Each structure stands twice: as structure tokens, then as C-alpha cells.
Amino acid sequence: DFERGVSLLRQQAARNPDSFKLDLANYLNDLAGYLLEIGRREEGLAMIEEVVQHYRDLATLDKAFFARYLSQSLENLAHELLRQKKPRSIATAFEAVSVMREVFIQLPNLNAVLMRRVINSYRAICKGMGIGPNKVYLRPLVEILDVLDENSSIAKE
């Protein structure tokens, strides 16, 4: 069962965080999805917040590698916050974009799909909360995505 698995992984991660923290975060992420699916929204939200914290910790060790994990978990958190009509959904979605920004600028081809998704999520969450997105911040990222799209179209011709 999930609770027993979480308990065991927590113990292992406490003893050896370098080896088990990623496993714990991934397992908690799955558990959060399950809790949300069965309607246990507050428990699911708490679990997603814990997942985000684990990925934050891991990102301090290797930002380039864990930025994707952190960004995706922030995106999940932002969507759940929006479902629960919590205003911090916008800041959380914006952070998902911010976390990916540097990694995307360094390796745009590799990170374009995720960058596009978190930008679209941020825009949708802003719209859902009745607030416009920060277009000035997004502009250079969107321009890079547009160039990638243009290059892709040219390559197909």
C-alpha cells in the first residue's frame, strides 16, 4: 500500500538522501496523483507541496538536471492550486517557467516541449484567475520557441 511504501522510502531517504531522495519524490508524486484522483484534494495538495520541496532540494545539487523535475512538479502544484481557487497558483505557475528559463535558453531544442507546456500552463492559470501573464518576461522565451518552430517548418519543406 502507498502509506507503507512512503514510510519505508522516507526512512531510507533520511538515512541516505543521495540515493533515495529522487525515488521518494517520484513515489510521492505518484501518490499525490492518486489522492487527487480519488478526491482527497487537501491530502493530494500537501503531497504535491512536499514533492516540490524534495525537487527543490535536489535542484540545489544539480540545477540543470533537476530543473525539469522541479518545473513539472510546480506546474502540477499550480494546477491543483487553481482547482482549489488559491491565488498563489499564479506565482507557482510563474515559478515553473522561471525554473526552466536558464536551462531552456542554454539548450532550447532539448527543452522546448516542456518550456512551451509550462508557458501555456502559466497563461491558462493567469486566465483562470482573471489576471494577465507577465508578457515582458515571457517574450524572449516565446521568441526562441517561434524560431524553433520556424526552423522546424523549414526543415520539413
Buried (B, 14 or more C-beta within 10 A) or exposed (E): EEEEBBEEBBEBBEEEBEEBBBEBBBBBBEBBBBBBEEEBEEBBBEBBBBBBBBBBBBBEEEEEEBBBBBBBBBBBBBBBBBBEEBEEBBBBBBBBBBBBBEBBEEEBEEBBEBBBBBBEBBBBBBEBBEEEBEEEEBEEBEEBBEEBEEEEEEEEE
